[in-house]
Amino acid sequence: MAELTLYSAPGCHLCEQALALIEAELGVHELRVVDIEGDLALTYRYGVRIPVLRRADSGAELSWPFDRDALREWLVA
């Protein structure tokens, strides 16, 4: 399983929904959650798109909204 990063921000209710969905699907797999606030480059890149899930191996990104089926398909791609 590739290392996954969820780009998020405090108070982002969509980020909380995405995190719950990802954790339910991944179980014990690693997920790194990164707060984009305070990082100008990340805020510029992801500010209006969060939550965004990113694979370290390919750089592929999955932007919200996504459901369990879309997440599963993206994880195996």
N, CA, C and O atoms as CSV, one atom per row, in Angstrom:
chain,resi,resn,atom,element,x,y,z
A,1,MET,N,N,0.846,-1.181,0.000
A,1,MET,CA,C,0.000,0.000,0.000
A,1,MET,C,C,0.887,1.239,0.000
A,1,MET,O,O,1.839,1.331,0.775
A,2,ALA,N,N,0.578,2.163,-0.851
A,2,ALA,CA,C,1.338,3.404,-0.953
A,2,ALA,C,C,1.104,4.274,0.277
A,2,ALA,O,O,0.063,4.190,0.930
A,3,GLU,N,N,2.088,5.108,0.577
A,3,GLU,CA,C,1.904,6.098,1.635
A,3,GLU,C,C,0.885,7.114,1.145
A,3,GLU,O,O,0.960,7.587,0.011
A,4,LEU,N,N,-0.062,7.444,2.005
A,4,LEU,CA,C,-1.130,8.368,1.644
A,4,LEU,C,C,-1.084,9.600,2.529
A,4,LEU,O,O,-0.799,9.513,3.724
A,5,THR,N,N,-1.369,10.749,1.929
A,5,THR,CA,C,-1.430,12.006,2.661
A,5,THR,C,C,-2.778,12.645,2.395
A,5,THR,O,O,-3.209,12.761,1.249
A,6,LEU,N,N,-3.443,13.063,3.475
A,6,LEU,CA,C,-4.692,13.807,3.363
A,6,LEU,C,C,-4.395,15.257,3.699
A,6,LEU,O,O,-3.988,15.568,4.818
A,7,TYR,N,N,-4.596,16.140,2.739
A,7,TYR,CA,C,-4.425,17.568,2.976
A,7,TYR,C,C,-5.735,18.105,3.519
A,7,TYR,O,O,-6.806,17.884,2.955
A,8,SER,N,N,-5.618,18.821,4.637
A,8,SER,CA,C,-6.782,19.207,5.412
A,8,SER,C,C,-6.528,20.558,6.075
A,8,SER,O,O,-5.466,21.156,5.909
A,9,ALA,N,N,-7.525,21.028,6.832
A,9,ALA,CA,C,-7.380,22.254,7.617
A,9,ALA,C,C,-8.330,22.172,8.809
A,9,ALA,O,O,-9.370,21.518,8.733
A,10,PRO,N,N,-7.976,22.831,9.904
A,10,PRO,CA,C,-8.850,22.835,11.074
A,10,PRO,C,C,-10.210,23.445,10.743
A,10,PRO,O,O,-10.298,24.421,9.998
A,11,GLY,N,N,-11.255,22.867,11.295
A,11,GLY,CA,C,-12.597,23.386,11.088
A,11,GLY,C,C,-13.214,23.029,9.751
A,11,GLY,O,O,-14.305,23.501,9.432
A,12,CYS,N,N,-12.549,22.216,8.971
A,12,CYS,CA,C,-13.054,21.806,7.658
A,12,CYS,C,C,-13.934,20.566,7.839
A,12,CYS,O,O,-13.425,19.457,8.003
A,13,HIS,N,N,-15.251,20.760,7.809
A,13,HIS,CA,C,-16.151,19.620,8.040
A,13,HIS,C,C,-16.070,18.593,6.914
A,13,HIS,O,O,-16.275,17.404,7.155
A,14,LEU,N,N,-15.780,19.024,5.706
A,14,LEU,CA,C,-15.610,18.071,4.609
A,14,LEU,C,C,-14.365,17.215,4.829
A,14,LEU,O,O,-14.344,16.031,4.494
A,15,CYS,N,N,-13.334,17.831,5.395
A,15,CYS,CA,C,-12.108,17.088,5.712
A,15,CYS,C,C,-12.390,16.024,6.763
A,15,CYS,O,O,-11.866,14.913,6.682
A,16,GLU,N,N,-13.212,16.358,7.747
A,16,GLU,CA,C,-13.582,15.391,8.781
A,16,GLU,C,C,-14.352,14.223,8.173
A,16,GLU,O,O,-14.134,13.071,8.548
A,17,GLN,N,N,-15.253,14.518,7.233
A,17,GLN,CA,C,-16.008,13.455,6.557
A,17,GLN,C,C,-15.072,12.568,5.741
A,17,GLN,O,O,-15.182,11.342,5.777
A,18,ALA,N,N,-14.164,13.184,5.016
A,18,ALA,CA,C,-13.215,12.417,4.203
A,18,ALA,C,C,-12.333,11.541,5.089
A,18,ALA,O,O,-12.094,10.378,4.766
A,19,LEU,N,N,-11.854,12.086,6.191
A,19,LEU,CA,C,-10.998,11.328,7.103
A,19,LEU,C,C,-11.730,10.111,7.655
A,19,LEU,O,O,-11.161,9.022,7.722
A,20,ALA,N,N,-12.981,10.288,8.048
A,20,ALA,CA,C,-13.764,9.165,8.574
A,20,ALA,C,C,-13.934,8.082,7.513
A,20,ALA,O,O,-13.807,6.895,7.815
A,21,LEU,N,N,-14.216,8.476,6.287
A,21,LEU,CA,C,-14.383,7.522,5.192
A,21,LEU,C,C,-13.073,6.785,4.906
A,21,LEU,O,O,-13.068,5.567,4.733
A,22,ILE,N,N,-11.982,7.516,4.857
A,22,ILE,CA,C,-10.672,6.915,4.574
A,22,ILE,C,C,-10.278,5.951,5.680
A,22,ILE,O,O,-9.838,4.836,5.401
A,23,GLU,N,N,-10.429,6.367,6.933
A,23,GLU,CA,C,-10.064,5.500,8.052
A,23,GLU,C,C,-10.909,4.235,8.072
A,23,GLU,O,O,-10.400,3.160,8.391
A,24,ALA,N,N,-12.188,4.344,7.737
A,24,ALA,CA,C,-13.062,3.168,7.698
A,24,ALA,C,C,-12.620,2.194,6.609
A,24,ALA,O,O,-12.726,0.980,6.778
A,25,GLU,N,N,-12.133,2.716,5.513
A,25,GLU,CA,C,-11.718,1.869,4.391
A,25,GLU,C,C,-10.322,1.288,4.584
A,25,GLU,O,O,-10.086,0.122,4.267
A,26,LEU,N,N,-9.410,2.079,5.094
A,26,LEU,CA,C,-8.014,1.662,5.181
A,26,LEU,C,C,-7.706,0.794,6.386
A,26,LEU,O,O,-6.769,-0.003,6.342
A,27,GLY,N,N,-8.458,0.924,7.443
A,27,GLY,CA,C,-8.174,0.152,8.641
A,27,GLY,C,C,-6.813,0.503,9.209
A,27,GLY,O,O,-6.610,1.610,9.707
A,28,VAL,N,N,-5.867,-0.451,9.135
A,28,VAL,CA,C,-4.567,-0.274,9.779
A,28,VAL,C,C,-3.521,0.397,8.894
A,28,VAL,O,O,-2.398,0.625,9.345
A,29,HIS,N,N,-3.858,0.715,7.660
A,29,HIS,CA,C,-2.871,1.328,6.764
A,29,HIS,C,C,-2.520,2.741,7.220
A,29,HIS,O,O,-3.302,3.409,7.897
A,30,GLU,N,N,-1.343,3.169,6.837
A,30,GLU,CA,C,-0.863,4.489,7.228
A,30,GLU,C,C,-1.548,5.595,6.447
A,30,GLU,O,O,-1.763,5.504,5.238
A,31,LEU,N,N,-1.883,6.644,7.187
A,31,LEU,CA,C,-2.428,7.851,6.585
A,31,LEU,C,C,-1.798,9.027,7.310
A,31,LEU,O,O,-1.858,9.122,8.535
A,32,ARG,N,N,-1.207,9.904,6.555
A,32,ARG,CA,C,-0.630,11.120,7.124
A,32,ARG,C,C,-1.594,12.264,6.848
A,32,ARG,O,O,-1.991,12.480,5.703
A,33,VAL,N,N,-1.970,12.996,7.885
A,33,VAL,CA,C,-2.854,14.147,7.729
A,33,VAL,C,C,-2.005,15.405,7.852
A,33,VAL,O,O,-1.295,15.595,8.839
A,34,VAL,N,N,-2.089,16.263,6.834
A,34,VAL,CA,C,-1.292,17.485,6.800
A,34,VAL,C,C,-2.226,18.688,6.828
A,34,VAL,O,O,-3.124,18.819,5.996
A,35,ASP,N,N,-1.994,19.566,7.805
A,35,ASP,CA,C,-2.727,20.824,7.931
A,35,ASP,C,C,-2.076,21.833,6.988
A,35,ASP,O,O,-0.896,22.149,7.134
A,36,ILE,N,N,-2.836,22.335,6.031
A,36,ILE,CA,C,-2.268,23.257,5.046
A,36,ILE,C,C,-2.143,24.683,5.579
A,36,ILE,O,O,-1.423,25.495,4.999
A,37,GLU,N,N,-2.835,24.996,6.675
A,37,GLU,CA,C,-2.754,26.349,7.226
A,37,GLU,C,C,-1.335,26.626,7.693
A,37,GLU,O,O,-0.698,25.764,8.298
A,38,GLY,N,N,-0.850,27.797,7.420
A,38,GLY,CA,C,0.490,28.169,7.836
A,38,GLY,C,C,1.559,27.825,6.815
A,38,GLY,O,O,2.721,28.192,6.990
A,39,ASP,N,N,1.188,27.131,5.759
A,39,ASP,CA,C,2.133,26.801,4.691
A,39,ASP,C,C,1.597,27.428,3.407
A,39,ASP,O,O,0.638,26.932,2.817
A,40,LEU,N,N,2.216,28.504,2.989
A,40,LEU,CA,C,1.706,29.248,1.832
A,40,LEU,C,C,1.642,28.412,0.564
A,40,LEU,O,O,0.689,28.521,-0.207
A,41,ALA,N,N,2.646,27.582,0.346
A,41,ALA,CA,C,2.662,26.755,-0.865
A,41,ALA,C,C,1.507,25.758,-0.858
A,41,ALA,O,O,0.831,25.582,-1.871
A,42,LEU,N,N,1.280,25.104,0.282
A,42,LEU,CA,C,0.176,24.142,0.366
A,42,LEU,C,C,-1.173,24.844,0.297
A,42,LEU,O,O,-2.107,24.338,-0.326
A,43,THR,N,N,-1.278,26.003,0.931
A,43,THR,CA,C,-2.533,26.760,0.880
A,43,THR,C,C,-2.840,27.177,-0.550
A,43,THR,O,O,-3.989,27.101,-0.985
A,44,TYR,N,N,-1.828,27.614,-1.282
A,44,TYR,CA,C,-2.012,28.001,-2.678
A,44,TYR,C,C,-2.444,26.801,-3.521
A,44,TYR,O,O,-3.327,26.912,-4.371
A,45,ARG,N,N,-1.816,25.665,-3.275
A,45,ARG,CA,C,-2.087,24.475,-4.088
A,45,ARG,C,C,-3.421,23.820,-3.752
A,45,ARG,O,O,-4.141,23.375,-4.646
A,46,TYR,N,N,-3.753,23.760,-2.448
A,46,TYR,CA,C,-4.911,22.977,-2.019
A,46,TYR,C,C,-6.024,23.791,-1.361
A,46,TYR,O,O,-7.077,23.235,-1.051
A,47,GLY,N,N,-5.825,25.065,-1.144
A,47,GLY,CA,C,-6.746,25.874,-0.349
A,47,GLY,C,C,-8.220,25.732,-0.669
A,47,GLY,O,O,-9.033,25.582,0.243
A,48,VAL,N,N,-8.582,25.774,-1.933
A,48,VAL,CA,C,-9.996,25.678,-2.301
A,48,VAL,C,C,-10.404,24.257,-2.669
A,48,VAL,O,O,-11.561,24.008,-3.006
A,49,ARG,N,N,-9.447,23.317,-2.604
A,49,ARG,CA,C,-9.726,21.941,-3.037
A,49,ARG,C,C,-9.846,20.949,-1.889
A,49,ARG,O,O,-10.313,19.830,-2.099
A,50,ILE,N,N,-9.436,21.330,-0.677
A,50,ILE,CA,C,-9.409,20.356,0.416
A,50,ILE,C,C,-10.812,19.849,0.717
A,50,ILE,O,O,-11.799,20.571,0.570
A,51,PRO,N,N,-10.875,18.609,1.136
A,51,PRO,CA,C,-9.812,17.650,1.360
A,51,PRO,C,C,-9.311,17.012,0.056
A,51,PRO,O,O,-10.075,16.770,-0.878
A,52,VAL,N,N,-8.013,16.754,0.033
A,52,VAL,CA,C,-7.373,16.085,-1.099
A,52,VAL,C,C,-6.515,14.955,-0.552
A,52,VAL,O,O,-5.724,15.154,0.370
A,53,LEU,N,N,-6.674,13.769,-1.125
A,53,LEU,CA,C,-5.883,12.608,-0.754
A,53,LEU,C,C,-4.834,12.395,-1.840
A,53,LEU,O,O,-5.152,12.403,-3.029
A,54,ARG,N,N,-3.566,12.202,-1.421
A,54,ARG,CA,C,-2.462,12.084,-2.382
A,54,ARG,C,C,-1.648,10.827,-2.119
A,54,ARG,O,O,-1.340,10.497,-0.974
A,55,ARG,N,N,-1.306,10.128,-3.203
A,55,ARG,CA,C,-0.444,8.936,-3.131
A,55,ARG,C,C,1.005,9.365,-3.309
A,55,ARG,O,O,1.326,10.119,-4.228
A,56,ALA,N,N,1.879,8.883,-2.430
A,56,ALA,CA,C,3.301,9.226,-2.523
A,56,ALA,C,C,3.968,8.532,-3.704
A,56,ALA,O,O,4.880,9.093,-4.312
A,57,ASP,N,N,3.530,7.324,-4.040
A,57,ASP,CA,C,4.205,6.561,-5.096
A,57,ASP,C,C,4.000,7.139,-6.489
A,57,ASP,O,O,4.922,7.127,-7.305
A,58,SER,N,N,2.812,7.639,-6.767
A,58,SER,CA,C,2.515,8.123,-8.114
A,58,SER,C,C,2.224,9.617,-8.177
A,58,SER,O,O,2.234,10.211,-9.255
A,59,GLY,N,N,1.965,10.221,-7.027
A,59,GLY,CA,C,1.577,11.623,-7.010
A,59,GLY,C,C,0.122,11.835,-7.377
A,59,GLY,O,O,-0.339,12.973,-7.455
A,60,ALA,N,N,-0.610,10.745,-7.605
A,60,ALA,CA,C,-2.026,10.850,-7.963
A,60,ALA,C,C,-2.814,11.452,-6.806
A,60,ALA,O,O,-2.544,11.175,-5.637
A,61,GLU,N,N,-3.788,12.278,-7.155
A,61,GLU,CA,C,-4.606,12.934,-6.142
A,61,GLU,C,C,-6.077,12.608,-6.356
A,61,GLU,O,O,-6.558,12.505,-7.485
A,62,LEU,N,N,-6.769,12.452,-5.244
A,62,LEU,CA,C,-8.211,12.228,-5.245
A,62,LEU,C,C,-8.836,13.386,-4.492
A,62,LEU,O,O,-8.625,13.545,-3.289
A,63,SER,N,N,-9.605,14.193,-5.205
A,63,SER,CA,C,-10.221,15.374,-4.608
A,63,SER,C,C,-11.646,15.074,-4.178
A,63,SER,O,O,-12.339,14.261,-4.790
A,64,TRP,N,N,-12.067,15.735,-3.130
A,64,TRP,CA,C,-13.428,15.625,-2.633
A,64,TRP,C,C,-14.358,16.286,-3.626
A,64,TRP,O,O,-13.985,17.306,-4.205
A,65,PRO,N,N,-15.550,15.760,-3.853
A,65,PRO,CA,C,-16.187,14.659,-3.133
A,65,PRO,C,C,-15.832,13.301,-3.733
A,65,PRO,O,O,-15.697,13.151,-4.947
A,66,PHE,N,N,-15.684,12.314,-2.845
A,66,PHE,CA,C,-15.530,10.927,-3.270
A,66,PHE,C,C,-16.258,10.044,-2.269
A,66,PHE,O,O,-16.416,10.388,-1.098
A,67,ASP,N,N,-16.694,8.895,-2.771
A,67,ASP,CA,C,-17.375,7.937,-1.905
A,67,ASP,C,C,-16.488,6.709,-1.743
A,67,ASP,O,O,-15.372,6.661,-2.261
A,68,ARG,N,N,-16.994,5.727,-1.023
A,68,ARG,CA,C,-16.212,4.521,-0.738
A,68,ARG,C,C,-15.796,3.810,-2.026
A,68,ARG,O,O,-14.661,3.346,-2.133
A,69,ASP,N,N,-16.694,3.721,-2.999
A,69,ASP,CA,C,-16.368,3.038,-4.257
A,69,ASP,C,C,-15.266,3.773,-5.021
A,69,ASP,O,O,-14.337,3.148,-5.532
A,70,ALA,N,N,-15.372,5.091,-5.098
A,70,ALA,CA,C,-14.344,5.877,-5.791
A,70,ALA,C,C,-13.004,5.759,-5.075
A,70,ALA,O,O,-11.959,5.684,-5.721
A,71,LEU,N,N,-13.029,5.743,-3.746
A,71,LEU,CA,C,-11.799,5.592,-2.970
A,71,LEU,C,C,-11.157,4.237,-3.233
A,71,LEU,O,O,-9.948,4.150,-3.452
A,72,ARG,N,N,-11.958,3.187,-3.210
A,72,ARG,CA,C,-11.429,1.839,-3.465
A,72,ARG,C,C,-10.805,1.747,-4.851
A,72,ARG,O,O,-9.711,1.203,-5.007
A,73,GLU,N,N,-11.491,2.272,-5.846
A,73,GLU,CA,C,-10.986,2.233,-7.225
A,73,GLU,C,C,-9.673,3.005,-7.338
A,73,GLU,O,O,-8.738,2.550,-7.997
A,74,TRP,N,N,-9.603,4.151,-6.708
A,74,TRP,CA,C,-8.402,4.988,-6.747
A,74,TRP,C,C,-7.231,4.298,-6.052
A,74,TRP,O,O,-6.093,4.398,-6.509
A,75,LEU,N,N,-7.503,3.603,-4.957
A,75,LEU,CA,C,-6.439,2.935,-4.200
A,75,LEU,C,C,-5.774,1.809,-4.984
A,75,LEU,O,O,-4.584,1.553,-4.802
A,76,VAL,N,N,-6.519,1.139,-5.846
A,76,VAL,CA,C,-5.951,0.008,-6.590
A,76,VAL,C,C,-5.405,0.416,-7.960
A,76,VAL,O,O,-4.777,-0.391,-8.646
A,77,ALA,N,N,-5.641,1.643,-8.348
A,77,ALA,CA,C,-5.181,2.108,-9.671
A,77,ALA,C,C,-3.685,2.280,-9.705
A,77,ALA,O,O,-3.132,2.663,-10.736
